[in-house]
Structure formats: C-alpha cells, structure tokens
Amino acid sequence: MIQAKRQDPAGYINASYHHPLNQIIEFGSLVKQPEHAPTEICVEIACLMSFGFGYEVSEELIVYRFARIDERSHDYAWNHATFEWCLRHKDRFIPEDVLVLLGYIRHIFDETNDLGFLRRGYSRMLREAHAHNDEMLARLEAAAQLREVEERKREPYADDALGFAFSQQGHEISFEQLFTVDALKSEGEAMRHCVGSYASRCGQGDSAIVSLQRDGRRALTIEVHRANREVIQVRGKYNRSPSGVENSWLVRWAEAVGVVL
C-alpha cells in the first residue's frame, strides 16, 4: 500500500491515519517508536520514512504539521508541491534545516500564492531560508527592544519622591514631581518647551522636575538640583518667565518643602 502511495506522495496524508500500526512496522519503515507518541504520529513518521526521509527529519516534518493538511483545504496545493520538492532533496535534509526551510517556503507561498519557487535547488533555497530567518529574528529582536524602551518610559526614573508635592486649596494650586519619561514628554508637549529631553539628567540623579498646576492646568515647569534642593530654572509655556503671582506661589512652595529659589 505504501509503495502505491509513492506515486501520489501527498495522498498518503489522509490514508496514513487508517494504516494499522503493525502493518507499518511489518513493512520495516518504523525503526523506533517515540516515547508517549500517539499511534497516528508514529504512523505519520513511518509513512515519511517509507518515502526515504530519515527518522529525525521525519519527526521534524511532523512537528511542522507537514502531514496534517486535509485534501480539501486551501493548503493542499502547497503541501503537495512542497512534499514533491522535499522528496527530490530528501538525501540533503538534516533535522536542523527542516523548520527553517518549510517556514520560508510557507512564507513565500503566503506572499505570492505561487509555487514556482519550488523549482529552485536545495542550496539556494537553504541560503534564502536562513537569510529570511535571520531577518525575522532581527525584526523580532528590534521589536522586543522597542517594547522594552516603551515600557521603560512608563517606569519611574527615580523611586524616591523628594517631598516636592504641595497644594494650596484656596487657589487650587499644586506642585507635582514628574517621575517618568512619558510624564516629562507630556509636560514638554503641553508647555511647548524642551523638558521632555531631560530624562537622562533626571535618570542620572542630577535633576528633578516639578510641574506647577493651577485649576488642573499646567502653569510652570520647575527644575530642581536634587543634591542641594536648589531651583535651577523655572519656565512657563513657550519658555516664558514666571509672572508676579506665580512667583508668590513659588515662594510659598519653596518655604513649605525646603527648596532654595
């Protein structure tokens, strides 16, 4: 039966599930049975081995679910053509190349829906597959680094609040220390100045940034030297200087929290 299936390689897919395991073993294809592997997996491996694939390569092909595509599915043409290509080059397959090669072939087919690429030789396909795999790994690494950067932006650059928080209920005035890169960026965008670029000096422990808000709206941005709690600069929107009223708020805040103006 298996010999007949060789004339139609992809046809073994559905039939393999109905082969009694003892027939496959008697045929001499299955040299060993994987521990705890279901019977149908053993049958699939045996079928692949009957076509001339080594045991380890057959096992990798099964891991890729290479033999589990219904004849009516969209992937049947891909599976049939790819299997023909694999048969032509079966003597060159090694287990480490299976997933790289089939992943690349799957990628090309999904992109072009054209099986003409299967006329390429094994060496060329393997080079392209590894190049594609390296590119995808580089993209994944870059994406992971970007996620890490974005997550870091939301993390505190300083865990220690320096006691700069202060509010004056009568005038709805509040002073809030900004702890994250995102908070600095939002402050800079709202106030139209460059405090968003101060993340490095804040992260190094040189400066702390405090936002003065009136009635919930940003009014002033204050940079304080962390070591001696001395105000370095105060800027309003578009880098304007504080007004007389705002200076009076600054004086009360500095006295309350122990900051030197």
N, C-alpha and C positions, 0 to 999 in steps of 0.2 A: 504493500500500500504506500509506504513512504517513497519507494522508488518511483512510483507513478506520480506522486506529488511533485517530484523534482521537475517534471515537465511544466508545471504551473506553480512556481515557488510560492507565490503569495497565497495560493489556495489552501496551503496547509493550516492557515490560521484558525479557521473555524473547525476544520476536521480534526485538528490536534486534540481538541477537548474530548473527542469521542473515542480516541485511541485508548484501549486498555493499557495501563502502565506496563503490565507484564509482556505485552506484545513488543513495546518499545525496548524493554530490557532484553528480551529474547533476540531482537534484531541486532543487538550489540552496540547501540548508539550511546546509551546512558552508562558512562563508566563509573559514575558515583552519584549518589543522591544527596542534595543539600540537606543539612540538618534542619528539621522542623519545616521544610518546604512543603507547601500543598502539592497534591498529586498533579494538578494541572500545570503548575510551574515546572515540575520535573518533566512532564510531557513536552512542554514548550522547549525546554532546554534540549531534550532528546531529539526533537524534530530539527532544531537548528544544528545540532551536532551531526545529524544524518545528512545534512547538506554540506558538511565539511568544515564547519566552524569548530574551533577548539572550545573546551569546556568553559574556560574563564571568559572568553569572548562571548559565548552563548549566554552566559549568566549576565554579562553587562548589557547585552541586547535586550534581555528580558527586563532588567532594571529600567531601561529606557521605555518600557512598554511597547517595544518594537513589534511584538507579535500579537498585540491585543487591539486590533482595529477591525471593526465589523466591515464586511464586504460592501454594505450599503452606505457606509459613511463617506463624508467628504474626503477623508484622509486615505481612502483605499488606493487611489491612483498613486499618491505619494509613497505609500508603504510598498506597493508592488514594484514601482520603479526603483526605489531605494534598495529594496531587497535584491533586485537583479544586479544593481551596482555593487552591493556588498558581496554577492556571490562571485562576481568577476575578480574581486580583490581579496577574497577571504584568506588567502595564504599570507597576506601582508598585515592583516589586522592584529593588533595587540590590545589587551583589555583597556589600557590607559587611553587609547585613542578613540574608543567607541563613542563615549558620550560627547566628546569634542566634535567628532565628525558628524554624528547624527544630529546634534544640536545645531550645527552650522547648516547642514542640508535642510533641516526643518525651517531654519531662519530664511534661507534663500527661497524656499518654496512658498512660505507665507508672504514674502515680499513680492515675488514675481508671479506666483502660481504657474510657473513654467518649469518643466522637468529637464530642459535641455542641458542644464548644468551637469547632469549626471554623465555626460559624455566625457567629462574631464577625467584625467588619470588620478591615481591614488595619491601620488606625491604632491601634485598641485593642490588637490582638494585638502590634503592634510595641512599644507603650509597656510592656505587661506583660512582653514578652520582655526588653527592656532592663533593666527593674526586677529581673527574676529573675536576669539575667546579673550585674548589679551586686551583688545579694545573694550570689550564689555566689562571685564574686570576693572579696567582703569576708570570706566564710567561709574561703575558701582562704588569704587573707592572715592572718586571725586564727589559723588552724591552723598556718601557717608560723611565725608569731611565737611561738606556744606551743611548737612544736618547738624553736625557737631558744632559748627560755628554758630548756626542759628540758635541752637539750644543754649550755647554759652552766652549768647546775647541776652537771654532771659534769666541767666543766673546772676546772683549778686557778685559784683566785683570786689565788694568789701562786706564782710559779715558783721562788722562792728558798727552799730549806729553811734554817732559821736554826740548825741544829745542835742542835735540842732532843731528838732521838731519844736514848734511853738505856735500857739494860736491866740488870737485876741478876739474874743467873741463879739464885742460891740461893733467892730468894723469888719467881721468875717475875714480876718487876715490870718494866713497860715504859712509856716515855713516848713518845707518837707525836703529831707535829704533824698537824693536820687541814687539808687543802688545798682541799676543795671544799664547795659549798653543800650537796650531798647528805650529805657527811660531817658537817657541822655539824648538819644536820637530824636525822640518825640519832643523834648524840650527845645532842641535846636531848630526843628522844623516849625514848631509853633511860634518861636521867638525870632526866627529868621537870623540866627547867628550861629557860630561855629562850635557850640558846646558839645555837639554830637561827636566831634573829633577828639574829645578829651578823655576818651575811655582808657587810653594807655596810661596817662598820668594818674588817673584815678585807680586803675588796676595795680599800678606800682606803689600805691600808697602815698603819693605826693599830695594829691588834692582830693577834696570832697566837694560835691556840687549840691547846692540847696536851691530849691525853687520857691520863690515867694508868690503866693496866690491871693488874690482879693476876690471875694464872692465866687470862688471856684475857677477863676480865670487867671492865667499866668500873667504876672506883672514884672518880676525881676528874676534874674538868674545870678546866683552868688557862688563864687569860687573861694574856698577856704583852704589854707595850708593846714594839712592835717597835724603836722608835728607841733606847731605853736598856736593853732586855732586862730590864725590871723587871716582876715579877709584879704584876698589878693586882688579881686576885681568884682564889680557889680555892673551888670548890663541889663537894660530893658530890651524891648523889641527893636530890631534893626540896630542893636548895639548902642542905643541911646543911654545917656546917663540918668541916674535916679532923680525924680522930682523932689521938691522940698518935703512934701507929705511922705513920700516913700522913704526919704532919709530918716524921718522921725520914726517910722516903723522899724527901720534897720537898727536905730539906736536902742529902741526898747527890746528888740530881739537879741541884740548883742549883749545887753546887760543881763537878760534873763538866762541865756545859755552859756555865757562866759566866752564870748568871741571878741577879738580885738579888731576894731574897724580901722 
